[in-house]
Amino acid sequence: MFDSVRDDLRATLDEIRAAGLHKPERVIDTPQSATVNVSAGGRPGEVLNFCANNYLGLADHPEVIAAAHTALDRWGYGMASVRFICGTQEVHKELEARLAAFLGQEDTILYSSCFDANGGVFETLLGAEDAVISDALNHASIIDGIRLSKARRFRYANRDMADLERQLKEATEGGARRRLIVTDGVFSMDGYLAPLREICDLADRYDAMVMVDDSHAVGFVGPGGRGTPELHGVMDRVDIITGTLGKALGGASGGYVAARAEIVALLRQRSRPYLFSNTLAPVIAAASLKVIDLLESADDLRVRLTENTALFRRRMTEEGFDVLPGDHAIAPVMIGDAAKAGRLAELLLERGVYVIGFSYPVVPQGQARIRVQLSAAHSTEDVNRAVDAFVAARAELAG
């Protein structure tokens, strides 16, 4: 049977490559950091890393690593079970309490990833008599999570509050028992922020709950790094926050739902990704506690990230590149053509700057881009070198 399937799969893969949409995986043989060794064509080389979600540079922070070593000796390697059987340690409960306090929520529940967290919310909270109203550019995990529920589905244009109100009216007039608005706090392909204050105002008007996936914000957005609800002054008005430990908060893995106490309590009883997946490794939980300590004790990493982001965006704009507006550490450099974006990324790698070209289906057709991600681990020299590499690579591409 597989012989015939193999031919179909190979044809599909050939089509992907011919369209310039193939996504190669490059191997690094160093820890995740501002500088990594990347195997390119079999030849490893040291390059500047501008494509990781390591926003605060904590993936190889010595205090985080030390906390992980200590936890490995104290708590062991893995739990080998799910939470309700024998998969809960004190370190998991401590992390949940710290995250809830940090995010201004009543309780938190840990998941193996934020993809699982988003996959476990909607089916648990919403039935066929309910409605979920989702931003059109929400992350794939939100889309897949919504698909698992029987709730009626409404979609509003990205950050369009007039369209959101139209969808809320339709859901309300259609008799929806519960209405849940869900949005990314930061849209990962654009670096744009959701207008949370306006969303919360509409939620109050139409008696809806608000859920925010803040994976690309928690740790460095807002005065205390508590994410987009803090930035917009609505921490007490957001009902559910989902997020990850795999980006700014150390860069390992794991996700969470921080929410009203009753929501978290129900998720512990009925959320399938929580009930049927192994517990987060204790070493990650302990290292994440150290990350929260670092975030609460100083803001130097957030300040440095802000400065690096402003420098890159300013210099790239001065050099004539089309960088989507904003001040987030995600700085998309718009190229348009998928093949050109992929080729530009290759030329940049040759010049010692590791970035990735994004194209359809990750972004819409004709909107291919290089998504540059700044880090607090980058120096001013690193940022300037990256801009210079962009200028040189563009010249070669044009020639």
SULRA-V440471 format. One record per backbone hydrogen bond with DSSP energy under -1.0 kcal/mol. CO is the residue of the C=O (numbers start at 1). NH is the residue of the N-H. If there is no record, write none. Layout:
# SULRA-V440471
co=CO nh=NH
co=CO nh=NH
This chain:
# SULRA-V440471
co=1 nh=5
co=2 nh=6
co=3 nh=7
co=4 nh=8
co=5 nh=9
co=6 nh=10
co=7 nh=11
co=8 nh=12
co=9 nh=13
co=10 nh=14
co=11 nh=15
co=12 nh=16
co=13 nh=17
co=14 nh=18
co=15 nh=19
co=16 nh=21
co=17 nh=20
co=27 nh=39
co=34 nh=49
co=36 nh=47
co=37 nh=29
co=38 nh=45
co=40 nh=43
co=43 nh=40
co=45 nh=38
co=47 nh=36
co=48 nh=354
co=50 nh=373
co=53 nh=55
co=54 nh=57
co=55 nh=376
co=58 nh=61
co=61 nh=65
co=62 nh=66
co=63 nh=67
co=64 nh=68
co=65 nh=69
co=66 nh=70
co=67 nh=71
co=68 nh=72
co=69 nh=73
co=70 nh=74
co=71 nh=75
co=72 nh=76
co=81 nh=279
co=82 nh=87
co=89 nh=93
co=90 nh=94
co=91 nh=95
co=92 nh=96
co=93 nh=97
co=94 nh=98
co=95 nh=99
co=96 nh=100
co=97 nh=101
co=98 nh=102
co=99 nh=103
co=100 nh=105
co=107 nh=259
co=109 nh=257
co=111 nh=255
co=113 nh=117
co=114 nh=118
co=115 nh=119
co=116 nh=120
co=121 nh=125
co=122 nh=126
co=127 nh=130
co=129 nh=177
co=130 nh=152
co=131 nh=180
co=132 nh=154
co=133 nh=182
co=134 nh=156
co=135 nh=138
co=139 nh=143
co=140 nh=144
co=141 nh=145
co=142 nh=146
co=143 nh=147
co=146 nh=149
co=152 nh=132
co=154 nh=134
co=156 nh=136
co=157 nh=160
co=160 nh=164
co=161 nh=165
co=162 nh=166
co=163 nh=167
co=164 nh=168
co=165 nh=169
co=166 nh=170
co=167 nh=171
co=168 nh=172
co=169 nh=173
co=170 nh=174
co=171 nh=176
co=172 nh=175
co=178 nh=131
co=179 nh=209
co=180 nh=133
co=181 nh=211
co=182 nh=135
co=183 nh=213
co=185 nh=194
co=187 nh=190
co=187 nh=191
co=192 nh=187
co=194 nh=196
co=195 nh=199
co=196 nh=200
co=197 nh=201
co=198 nh=202
co=199 nh=203
co=200 nh=204
co=201 nh=205
co=202 nh=206
co=203 nh=208
co=209 nh=181
co=210 nh=239
co=210 nh=240
co=211 nh=183
co=212 nh=242
co=213 nh=185
co=214 nh=217
co=214 nh=218
co=217 nh=220
co=217 nh=221
co=221 nh=227
co=222 nh=225
co=225 nh=219
co=227 nh=231
co=228 nh=232
co=229 nh=234
co=230 nh=233
co=234 nh=237
co=239 nh=260
co=240 nh=212
co=241 nh=258
co=242 nh=214
co=243 nh=256
co=245 nh=252
co=248 nh=250
co=254 nh=245
co=255 nh=111
co=256 nh=243
co=257 nh=109
co=258 nh=241
co=259 nh=107
co=260 nh=264
co=261 nh=265
co=262 nh=266
co=263 nh=267
co=264 nh=268
co=266 nh=270
co=267 nh=271
co=271 nh=275
co=272 nh=276
co=281 nh=285
co=282 nh=286
co=283 nh=287
co=284 nh=288
co=285 nh=289
co=286 nh=290
co=287 nh=291
co=288 nh=292
co=289 nh=293
co=290 nh=294
co=291 nh=295
co=292 nh=296
co=293 nh=297
co=294 nh=298
co=299 nh=303
co=300 nh=304
co=301 nh=305
co=302 nh=306
co=303 nh=307
co=304 nh=308
co=305 nh=309
co=306 nh=310
co=307 nh=311
co=308 nh=312
co=309 nh=313
co=310 nh=314
co=311 nh=315
co=312 nh=316
co=313 nh=317
co=314 nh=318
co=315 nh=319
co=316 nh=321
co=317 nh=320
co=321 nh=323
co=322 nh=334
co=329 nh=374
co=331 nh=372
co=332 nh=324
co=333 nh=370
co=335 nh=337
co=336 nh=368
co=337 nh=341
co=338 nh=342
co=339 nh=343
co=340 nh=344
co=341 nh=345
co=342 nh=346
co=343 nh=347
co=344 nh=348
co=345 nh=349
co=346 nh=350
co=348 nh=353
co=349 nh=352
co=352 nh=48
co=354 nh=50
co=356 nh=371
co=358 nh=369
co=359 nh=362
co=364 nh=367
co=368 nh=335
co=368 nh=336
co=369 nh=358
co=370 nh=333
co=370 nh=372
co=372 nh=331
co=375 nh=378
co=379 nh=383
co=380 nh=384
co=381 nh=385
co=382 nh=386
co=383 nh=387
co=384 nh=388
co=385 nh=389
co=386 nh=390
co=387 nh=391
co=388 nh=392
co=389 nh=393
co=390 nh=394
co=391 nh=395
co=392 nh=396
co=393 nh=397
co=394 nh=398
co=395 nh=399
